[in-house]
Structure formats: C-alpha cells, structure tokens
Amino acid sequence: MPNMTNAGDIQQETILVLDFGSQTAQLIARRVRDQHVFCQLVRHDLSAKRIKELAPKGLILSGGPASVYADGSPQVDPEIFELGIPILGICYGMQAACKAMGCEIKPSTSREFGHTEILRKDGGDLFAGLPEKFTAWMSHGDRVENLHENFVVLAETVDCPNAAIKHRERELYGIQFHPEVTHTQHGENLIGNFIREICGCEGSWKISSFIEQECEVIRERVGNSRVICGLSGGVDSSVTAALLYKAIGSQLTCIFVDNGLLRNGEREQVEYEFGEHFKTDLHVVDARDRFLNGLAGVSDPQEKRKIIGKTFIDVFKDESKDIDDARFLAQGTLYPDVIESGANPDGPAATIKYHHNVGGLPKELGFELIEPMRMLFKDEVRLMGKELGLPDKLIWRHPFPGPGLAVRCLGAVNAERLATLREADAIFIDELYESNYYHKVQQAFAVLLPLQTVGVMGDARTYEDVIAIRSVDTDNFMTADWSRLPYDLLQRVSTRIINSVRGVNRVVYDVSSKPPSTIEWE
C-alpha cells in the first residue's frame, strides 16, 4: 500500500491518471479507489522516466477540452508507450494516445454530446461481462480517423466507428466515452476490468490499513514533540485530530476557538468528543466577544471574512504560545486541495485555487506542517472517521463555511441576530432528521435576511425578521440543485420557526440552483 503522507512516494498497486484538464479527472481517481486500488492524479506531460520511478500498475489518460491537432495542445511523452505498462485513454486521452501512435485525428462530421448507445464488436478483457449494447456519456467534437492497422475496434456508435479500440500488440486501450460518470451504464465494471483484469491489481488498498501505516509515519516524524491541531467542529479537522490521537495520544493538543459564530451545540459536541471521549489535551478558547467586537457594524461579506481570519490568527497565536514543546501544526488538507493548489510537484500543472491552511494560519507561526489526509477524498475521510470511532452525526455533518454564521447572517452581525439564526437553523436541521431527509440532501441551513416584513400574530400587527431556508442536492458541490423537499416538511419547518423563534414572522425557501447562484448566500 502506498505511503500517502508524501504525495510522490508511490508503491505497488497504484494507478496514475494523467490529467489533460478534464473536469472529471478527480472522478476517475475516485472510481479507481472504489476498486480498492490507490490512484493519484499527475501531470499529462509527466516524463516516462518519472513514471517508471513511480512504478504504477497502469496509466489512465483523462479527457480534456482541447483538440489534439491544435497548436499548443497537451501531449504525452511518447516514451510512455514503451514502458510496458497498461494504458487506458479516455476521450481526449484516447486521441492523444492514437496521435502518438501514428493515427489521424479529425473533427467529427457529427459531434456527440450526452447519452449515446455503445455497440460492442469484441468481447475482450475491457468489456468482459458488459452487455452487447449499453448507454454511455459522450462529450467530443473530434474522433480517430484512419485507424492504424495495429489497432482493432472493440465498440462503435452510430456516428463514431472507433468508439473503443485496442492495440494488437500492446496493452493500450482507448474509449471515446466517459466511464467515470454516473450517466454511463456499467462504467464501474469497465474501469474494474481495466484495473483488475488488464493491470492485474488485487485491490488491497483499505482505509484501515492506511490508518495503521499513517500512524507509524506520524510517530516516526513527531518523536517526542507535541502536535497542535486546530479544531473547527467540521469532519476534516475532527478526523485529523482522531487520527493523531490514535498515533501519539497525549502528545496531541487540540485548540478549539469559540468565535460566537458556531452552530447550535457545536462547542459542547467538540468538548465531549475530544475532551471526554478521546481524552485529548483540549484547549477551548472563548473568544466570542473578541470576534463580535471586530465585526460590529460590518455588513460587507468580504470584510467579514478578513476580520474573522485575522482575529482567528491572533487568537491562535496567543493560545499556542503557552503550549510547551509544540513543534508541529496539523491540518485537515484533502486531496482535492492538493490537486487544485498545484502543491504536488508531479500533479496537474494548472493552479485552480491557492491552498489555504486551516483558519488561514500563516507560515510565520513557526510550526512544521502535518497533513495526514492530503491524499484522501472527502468520502474516504468519512470512512476513516467511522473506523476511528467518531459518531455518525459528526462524520455525516453538512459542510459549514469557515466564517461560520457570519456569512449566513446577512447584514450586521451581533449576538442577538446570531441567536435568532442559530435557533432557526437548529429547527430546520432537527426537522430534516425527524423526516429522514438530512442524509438525502447534501447541505441545508437557514439564513437571516437583513430586512423585515409585515405580519399578523393574534390581533397584533408585526414587523419582524425573515428567515430563508436552503437545501441542495449535489455530488461534487461544484454544481448543485435545490432539494425538492415535501411541502408538509416545509410547512412544519416554517410553523416551528415562526412559533418558536422570537422576532421572526416569515420563512421563505430558496429554489435557485448553482450556477447561476452559489450555495451560500454570502
């Protein structure tokens, strides 16, 4: 099993995905890991020499938005085809491989986007167990023409005669469709065939063995020093802390900053799990007044973020100064953060976003960084949390923004408005749990609007606050659709909030999708 502490340290049972800029490249890696085989995204132009050093069991060439015949389009090192490593090219990856092998790529006379019927012509290893016809997701405007005589056609569509191909002498395969997306029927079986039957992987990668190996790595690196972990109450930092506690026990110090912007019961849950359950050295810093004083009179969301970030750093500095022998700072960086920041020297070259430390902690704090989950996806982190004994309610908790309720309390932020929002949000979440909808949606929350509306309660006219509730369905958080919650559930939420939360006389439901809207309101 690979050592995932160092992104470049790859051992046996590994598949590399050469990324040509596909929006679904990360999804390919996740589908491979679903087969219990470790997978890492690397640059499309990673040299054959470096690939040989990493010694993967197979290579997958991802799709991409470019045309392989265009000037400056990304290409592979042609020497990778001489390494004797099985290769699967997907869409652009297939075209790049075929171009390198002497085939011609041309614009298709009939471009294919969306669902397309695949017709098998060969029952080879790649399509073993798949039906003669199945629906796949296509997204291409180019196709392979004048197929080299060393290739055999495995499948076709009505408009694409070379929808799947195989080299006669090498373990080189190409498919014009995308098996990694859910729109493709039997896609997981096709990927499984490539990984297990063609690459010969046994599927030995498991979270439980990763935990044991990572604990050994942490112990060896830390020695007798102390590690500080900044807890936020979210799943990433909580799993990081639980893993560190398993590895080094009493050498771990957790700092939890109560900034007054937390969800209902968040501080109490952290105090129980990491103070009582795991028995860690937990420092709970009550900085509510400090944060709220800094936010007084501020309505601009970006200014709120700056104030919260700076205050958090100042509070963290003050608290960490009194912790003896502290040499390391742990944070819950995940693999998508590493990919999108360009932090891995072998990884995709394009930087999508700058990497951010937990709470925006700067390097000048003077700690060495420990990121034990930097090679894991979110779903793998949750599996680890379960293995480490964290409660399901924490593991499957919906995402929460770094600035907390400050960016769900639109307009001015003060203790009174936050209390109103916190109570309304807790009612919404409680009703989702009671109706068994909490785990059917991916993110749900309440928002306090900076306006008031007319209402009638009893015989009196009111002019009070408006709460908006938001729930979205998504599998990647890059796009999201509003949840079609039952009307009776929405009615119960509205009734409870208006009857129970003083100062609220109206509840509205957000029915906008991302894009064009974002999930959060600020």
TIVO-94097 format. One line per 4 residues: number of its first residue (from 0); their letters; for each residue y, x, z of C-alpha. Coordinates in nm, 2 decimals, padded with zeros to 4 digits. Layout:
# TIVO-94097
NUM) a) Y/X/Z  ...
This chain:
# TIVO-94097
0) mpnm) 00.00/00.00/00.00  00.35/00.13/-00.09  00.59/00.26/00.17  00.87/00.01/00.13
4) tnag) 01.11/00.19/00.36  01.21/00.43/00.08  01.26/00.24/-00.25  01.15/00.53/-00.46
8) diqq) 00.83/00.60/-00.27  00.56/00.42/-00.47  00.19/00.45/-00.41  -00.11/00.27/-00.56
12) etil) -00.14/-00.10/-00.65  00.22/-00.11/-00.79  00.36/-00.29/-01.09  00.70/-00.18/-01.22
16) vldf) 00.93/-00.42/-01.40  01.17/-00.25/-01.65  01.48/-00.47/-01.63  01.67/-00.53/-01.96
20) gsqt) 01.93/-00.76/-01.79  01.72/-01.08/-01.77  01.83/-01.35/-01.53  01.47/-01.39/-01.43
24) aqli) 01.38/-01.03/-01.38  01.37/-01.08/-01.00  01.15/-01.38/-01.05  00.90/-01.17/-01.25
28) arrv) 00.87/-00.94/-00.95  00.82/-01.23/-00.71  00.54/-01.37/-00.93  00.37/-01.04/-00.93
32) rdqh) 00.39/-01.02/-00.55  00.24/-01.37/-00.54  -00.07/-01.20/-00.67  -00.06/-00.97/-00.35
36) vfcq) 00.04/-00.67/-00.56  00.36/-00.48/-00.48  00.63/-00.49/-00.76  00.96/-00.31/-00.80
40) lvrh) 01.25/-00.36/-01.05  01.36/-00.04/-01.22  01.60/00.06/-01.50  01.50/-00.03/-01.85
44) dlsa) 01.55/00.33/-01.96  01.36/00.49/-01.68  01.20/00.80/-01.82  00.83/00.83/-01.89
48) krik) 00.83/01.14/-01.67  00.97/00.94/-01.37  00.73/00.66/-01.44  00.44/00.90/-01.44
52) elap) 00.56/01.03/-01.10  00.56/00.68/-00.96  00.21/00.62/-01.10  00.22/00.24/-01.13
56) kgli) -00.09/00.04/-01.24  00.11/-00.14/-01.50  00.45/-00.20/-01.66  00.63/-00.52/-01.74
60) lsgg) 00.93/-00.51/-01.98  01.16/-00.80/-01.89  01.36/-01.03/-02.12  01.73/-00.97/-02.18
64) pasv) 02.04/-01.12/-02.35  02.08/-00.86/-02.62  01.94/-00.82/-02.97  01.72/-00.51/-03.01
68) yadg) 01.87/-00.43/-03.35  02.23/-00.45/-03.23  02.43/-00.12/-03.18  02.40/00.00/-02.82
72) spqv) 02.12/-00.25/-02.73  01.90/-00.13/-02.44  01.58/00.05/-02.55  01.28/00.20/-02.37
76) dpei) 01.18/00.56/-02.36  00.92/00.56/-02.64  00.71/00.81/-02.45  00.60/00.54/-02.20
80) felg) 00.36/00.41/-02.47  00.18/00.75/-02.44  00.12/00.73/-02.07  -00.20/00.51/-02.09
84) ipil) -00.05/00.25/-01.86  -00.10/-00.12/-01.95  00.23/-00.28/-02.07  00.33/-00.64/-02.10
88) gicy) 00.66/-00.71/-02.29  00.82/-01.05/-02.22  01.07/-01.19/-02.49  01.32/-00.90/-02.54
92) gmqa) 01.07/-00.67/-02.37  00.81/-00.76/-02.64  01.07/-00.70/-02.92  01.18/-00.36/-02.77
96) acka) 00.81/-00.25/-02.75  00.74/-00.37/-03.10  01.05/-00.19/-03.23  00.95/00.13/-03.06
100) mgce) 00.60/00.09/-03.23  00.75/00.05/-03.58  00.77/-00.32/-03.62  01.07/-00.51/-03.76
104) ikps) 01.28/-00.75/-03.55  01.49/-01.01/-03.73  01.69/-01.32/-03.64  01.47/-01.62/-03.63
108) tsre) 01.52/-01.88/-03.90  01.46/-02.14/-03.63  01.57/-02.03/-03.28  01.36/-02.16/-02.99
112) fght) 01.51/-02.26/-02.65  01.34/-02.48/-02.40  00.99/-02.62/-02.39  00.76/-02.52/-02.68
116) eilr) 00.39/-02.57/-02.74  00.18/-02.25/-02.75  -00.13/-02.25/-02.97  -00.39/-01.98/-02.87
120) kdgg) -00.56/-01.79/-03.15  -00.75/-01.54/-02.94  -00.94/-01.57/-02.61  -00.87/-01.22/-02.49
124) dlfa) -00.81/-01.10/-02.14  -00.45/-01.20/-02.13  -00.53/-01.57/-02.20  -00.86/-01.59/-02.01
128) glpe) -00.91/-01.93/-01.85  -00.60/-02.08/-02.02  -00.63/-02.39/-02.24  -00.61/-02.38/-02.62
132) kfta) -00.27/-02.55/-02.60  00.00/-02.54/-02.33  00.37/-02.57/-02.29  00.59/-02.27/-02.23
136) wmsh) 00.96/-02.19/-02.19  01.12/-02.02/-02.48  01.46/-01.86/-02.50  01.51/-01.64/-02.80
140) gdrv) 01.70/-01.61/-03.13  01.51/-01.31/-03.27  01.14/-01.26/-03.34  00.90/-00.99/-03.45
144) enlh) 00.85/-00.98/-03.83  00.62/-00.78/-04.05  00.38/-00.71/-03.76  00.24/-00.36/-03.76
148) enfv) -00.13/-00.35/-03.87  -00.22/-00.21/-03.54  -00.14/-00.54/-03.37  -00.34/-00.86/-03.35
152) vlae) -00.19/-01.21/-03.30  -00.30/-01.38/-02.98  -00.09/-01.70/-03.00  00.17/-01.88/-03.21
156) tvdc) 00.41/-02.17/-03.21  00.52/-02.39/-03.49  00.83/-02.17/-03.55  00.71/-01.84/-03.42
160) pnaa) 00.39/-01.69/-03.58  00.38/-01.40/-03.34  00.43/-01.57/-03.00  00.18/-01.34/-02.83
164) ikhr) 00.04/-01.01/-02.96  -00.19/-00.72/-02.86  -00.21/-00.37/-02.99  -00.56/-00.29/-03.13
168) erel) -00.59/00.05/-02.96  -00.36/00.04/-02.66  -00.33/-00.18/-02.36  00.00/-00.31/-02.50
172) ygiq) 00.07/-00.69/-02.49  00.38/-00.89/-02.59  00.47/-01.25/-02.54  00.77/-01.43/-02.67
176) fhpe) 00.78/-01.69/-02.39  00.86/-01.66/-02.02  00.55/-01.70/-01.79  00.76/-01.63/-01.48
180) vtht) 00.95/-01.96/-01.48  00.80/-02.28/-01.35  00.87/-02.45/-01.68  00.57/-02.26/-01.84
184) qhge) 00.23/-02.41/-01.77  -00.03/-02.16/-01.64  00.23/-01.88/-01.62  00.10/-01.76/-01.29
188) nlig) -00.25/-01.74/-01.44  -00.13/-01.53/-01.73  00.06/-01.29/-01.51  -00.25/-01.28/-01.28
192) nfir) -00.47/-01.19/-01.58  -00.24/-00.90/-01.68  -00.23/-00.77/-01.32  -00.59/-00.80/-01.22
196) eicg) -00.80/-00.80/-01.54  -00.59/-00.57/-01.75  -00.42/-00.34/-01.49  -00.72/-00.35/-01.25
200) cegs) -00.52/-00.44/-00.94  -00.73/-00.57/-00.65  -00.44/-00.74/-00.47  -00.43/-00.56/-00.14
204) wkis) -00.06/-00.60/-00.06  -00.01/-00.81/00.25  00.27/-00.88/00.49  00.05/-00.80/00.79
208) sfie) -00.03/-00.45/00.66  00.33/-00.39/00.57  00.43/-00.47/00.93  00.19/-00.21/01.07
212) qece) 00.29/00.05/00.82  00.67/-00.01/00.87  00.63/00.01/01.24  00.48/00.36/01.21
216) vire) 00.76/00.46/00.98  01.02/00.33/01.23  00.86/00.51/01.53  00.84/00.84/01.34
220) rvgn) 01.20/00.82/01.23  01.35/00.70/01.56  01.17/00.92/01.80  01.32/00.87/02.15
224) srvi) 01.65/00.74/02.03  01.79/00.39/02.07  01.84/00.14/01.78  02.12/-00.12/01.78
228) cgls) 02.06/-00.44/01.59  02.34/-00.69/01.52  02.20/-01.04/01.56  02.37/-01.32/01.38
232) ggvd) 02.12/-01.60/01.46  02.00/-01.61/01.10  01.65/-01.54/00.98  01.72/-01.20/00.82
236) ssvt) 01.86/-01.03/01.13  01.62/-01.21/01.36  01.31/-01.09/01.17  01.46/-00.74/01.16
240) aall) 01.50/-00.75/01.54  01.15/-00.88/01.59  01.00/-00.61/01.37  01.20/-00.34/01.56
244) ykai) 01.09/-00.48/01.89  00.73/-00.46/01.79  00.78/-00.10/01.67  00.99/00.05/01.95
248) gsql) 01.01/-00.21/02.23  01.26/-00.12/02.50  01.44/00.13/02.27  01.59/-00.16/02.09
252) tcif) 01.93/-00.30/02.19  02.05/-00.63/02.02  02.41/-00.73/02.01  02.49/-01.09/01.96
256) vdng) 02.86/-01.18/01.92  02.96/-01.54/02.01  03.26/-01.58/01.79  03.31/-01.95/01.87
260) llrn) 03.21/-02.03/01.51  02.84/-02.09/01.56  02.62/-02.40/01.50  02.51/-02.62/01.79
264) gere) 02.28/-02.44/02.03  02.28/-02.11/01.83  02.37/-01.89/02.12  02.12/-02.05/02.35
268) qvey) 01.84/-02.01/02.09  01.92/-01.64/02.04  01.93/-01.58/02.42  01.59/-01.74/02.46
272) efge) 01.41/-01.58/02.17  01.54/-01.22/02.22  01.62/-01.22/02.59  01.34/-01.43/02.73
276) hfkt) 01.06/-01.44/02.47  01.08/-01.08/02.33  01.24/-00.93/02.64  01.48/-00.71/02.44
280) dlhv) 01.79/-00.54/02.58  02.02/-00.82/02.46  02.40/-00.79/02.49  02.57/-01.13/02.44
284) vdar) 02.94/-01.08/02.38  03.16/-01.38/02.45  03.45/-01.32/02.20  03.54/-01.68/02.13
288) drfl) 03.90/-01.66/02.25  03.95/-01.33/02.06  03.83/-01.49/01.73  04.01/-01.82/01.77
292) ngla) 04.34/-01.65/01.87  04.31/-01.44/01.55  04.25/-01.75/01.34  04.53/-01.96/01.49
296) gvsd) 04.75/-02.12/01.22  04.54/-01.97/00.94  04.42/-02.21/00.66  04.36/-01.98/00.36
300) pqek) 03.98/-01.92/00.34  04.01/-01.56/00.22  04.24/-01.48/00.50  04.00/-01.64/00.75
304) rkii) 03.72/-01.41/00.62  03.94/-01.10/00.66  04.03/-01.18/01.01  03.68/-01.27/01.11
308) gktf) 03.54/-00.95/00.95  03.80/-00.72/01.12  03.76/-00.89/01.46  03.38/-00.86/01.44
312) idvf) 03.40/-00.49/01.37  03.64/-00.43/01.66  03.42/-00.63/01.90  03.10/-00.45/01.78
316) kdes) 03.27/-00.11/01.82  03.38/-00.19/02.18  03.03/-00.31/02.28  02.83/-00.03/02.11
320) kdid) 03.04/00.24/02.28  02.87/00.17/02.61  02.51/00.19/02.48  02.37/00.54/02.56
324) darf) 02.15/00.74/02.31  02.23/00.49/02.03  02.18/00.68/01.70  02.06/00.41/01.46
328) laqg) 02.20/00.08/01.34  01.95/-00.18/01.19  02.04/-00.45/00.95  01.85/-00.71/00.75
332) tlyp) 01.92/-00.59/00.40  01.69/-00.77/00.15  01.56/-00.65/-00.19  01.80/-00.87/-00.39
336) dvie) 02.09/-00.70/-00.21  01.95/-00.36/-00.31  01.90/-00.46/-00.67  02.24/-00.62/-00.71
340) sgan) 02.43/-00.34/-00.54  02.28/-00.07/-00.76  02.17/00.11/-00.43  01.83/00.22/-00.57
344) pdgp) 01.85/00.52/-00.80  01.56/00.40/-01.00  01.68/00.04/-01.00  01.87/-00.16/-01.26
348) aati) 02.19/00.02/-01.36  02.43/-00.27/-01.36  02.60/-00.34/-01.03  02.64/-00.71/-00.98
352) kyhh) 02.80/-00.70/-00.64  02.89/-00.44/-00.38  02.64/-00.41/-00.10  02.76/-00.54/00.23
356) nvgg) 02.65/-00.44/00.58  02.57/-00.70/00.85  02.91/-00.83/00.96  03.08/-00.58/00.72
360) lpke) 03.02/-00.29/00.96  03.18/00.03/00.83  03.02/00.38/00.80  03.27/00.53/01.04
364) lgfe) 03.08/00.37/01.33  02.87/00.68/01.31  02.52/00.54/01.31  02.23/00.62/01.08
368) liep) 02.12/00.31/00.89  01.77/00.15/00.92  01.69/-00.13/00.67  01.32/-00.21/00.72
372) mrml) 01.32/-00.51/00.49  01.51/-00.36/00.20  01.21/-00.41/-00.04  01.13/-00.77/00.06
376) fkde) 01.24/-01.11/-00.09  01.35/-01.40/00.13  01.02/-01.58/00.12  00.84/-01.26/00.23
380) vrlm) 01.08/-01.22/00.52  01.00/-01.57/00.64  00.62/-01.49/00.62  00.69/-01.17/00.82
384) gkel) 00.88/-01.38/01.08  00.58/-01.61/01.12  00.35/-01.31/01.16  00.58/-01.17/01.43
388) glpd) 00.58/-01.49/01.63  00.92/-01.63/01.56  00.94/-02.01/01.58  00.93/-02.22/01.26
392) kliw) 01.27/-02.37/01.34  01.43/-02.03/01.32  01.23/-01.90/01.02  01.30/-02.20/00.80
396) rhpf) 01.66/-02.25/00.91  01.90/-02.33/00.63  02.14/-02.05/00.53  02.47/-02.01/00.72
400) pgpg) 02.78/-01.84/00.59  02.89/-01.51/00.76  03.23/-01.65/00.87  03.04/-01.94/01.03
404) lavr) 03.20/-02.28/01.08  03.55/-02.14/01.00  03.48/-02.19/00.63  03.34/-02.54/00.69
408) clga) 03.64/-02.64/00.90  03.89/-02.68/00.61  04.25/-02.61/00.71  04.34/-02.50/01.06
412) vnae) 04.07/-02.37/01.29  04.08/-02.44/01.66  03.84/-02.52/01.94  03.89/-02.90/01.92
416) rlat) 03.83/-02.92/01.54  03.53/-02.69/01.57  03.38/-02.91/01.84  03.41/-03.21/01.61
420) lrea) 03.25/-03.03/01.32  02.97/-02.89/01.54  02.88/-03.23/01.67  02.88/-03.40/01.33
424) daif) 02.67/-03.11/01.18  02.41/-03.14/01.46  02.38/-03.51/01.40  02.32/-03.46/01.02
428) idel) 02.06/-03.19/01.08  01.89/-03.40/01.35  01.86/-03.70/01.12  01.71/-03.47/00.84
432) yesn) 01.45/-03.35/01.08  01.37/-03.70/01.21  01.32/-03.83/00.85  01.12/-03.52/00.74
436) yyhk) 01.38/-03.42/00.49  01.50/-03.10/00.64  01.23/-02.89/00.47  01.26/-03.08/00.15
440) vqqa) 01.61/-02.96/00.09  01.73/-02.60/00.09  02.08/-02.62/00.25  02.25/-02.90/00.44
444) favl) 02.56/-02.91/00.65  02.88/-03.10/00.75  03.24/-03.02/00.65  03.55/-03.12/00.84
448) lplq) 03.83/-03.21/00.59  04.20/-03.13/00.65  04.30/-03.50/00.62  04.29/-03.83/00.80
452) tvgv) 04.22/-04.18/00.67  04.29/-04.53/00.79  04.01/-04.71/00.97  03.94/-05.01/01.20
456) mgda) 03.74/-04.98/01.52  03.71/-05.30/01.72  04.05/-05.47/01.68  04.24/-05.14/01.66
460) rtye) 04.37/-04.96/01.36  04.27/-04.59/01.35  04.40/-04.29/01.16  04.13/-04.02/01.21
464) dvia) 03.93/-03.74/01.06  03.69/-03.73/00.76  03.35/-03.56/00.76  03.19/-03.47/00.43
468) irsv) 02.81/-03.40/00.43  02.65/-03.18/00.18  02.28/-03.12/00.09  02.15/-02.93/-00.21
472) dtdn) 01.82/-02.86/-00.38  01.77/-02.51/-00.53  01.50/-02.24/-00.57  01.74/-01.95/-00.61
476) fmta) 02.09/-02.05/-00.47  02.24/-01.93/-00.80  02.23/-02.28/-00.92  02.19/-02.60/-00.71
480) dwsr) 02.18/-02.97/-00.75  02.29/-03.23/-00.49  02.00/-03.38/-00.30  01.91/-03.74/-00.38
484) lpyd) 01.88/-03.84/-00.01  01.77/-04.20/00.06  02.05/-04.45/00.12  01.91/-04.56/00.45
488) llqr) 01.91/-04.20/00.57  02.28/-04.15/00.46  02.36/-04.47/00.64  02.21/-04.36/00.97
492) vstr) 02.39/-04.03/00.95  02.73/-04.20/00.88  02.68/-04.46/01.15  02.58/-04.20/01.41
496) iins) 02.87/-03.96/01.33  03.13/-04.24/01.33  03.00/-04.39/01.65  02.93/-04.07/01.84
500) vrgv) 03.19/-03.81/01.73  03.53/-03.90/01.87  03.81/-03.88/01.62  03.60/-03.94/01.31
504) nrvv) 03.63/-04.27/01.12  03.49/-04.19/00.77  03.19/-04.00/00.63  03.16/-03.91/00.26
508) ydvs) 02.87/-03.75/00.07  02.92/-03.46/-00.18  02.75/-03.53/-00.51  02.86/-03.22/-00.70
512) skpp) 02.63/-02.95/-00.84  02.66/-02.57/-00.87  02.80/-02.50/-01.12  03.07/-02.61/-01.15
516) stie) 03.11/-02.65/-00.77  02.99/-02.39/-00.52  02.75/-02.48/-00.24  03.00/-02.41/00.04
520) we) 03.34/-02.58/00.02  03.54/-02.26/00.10
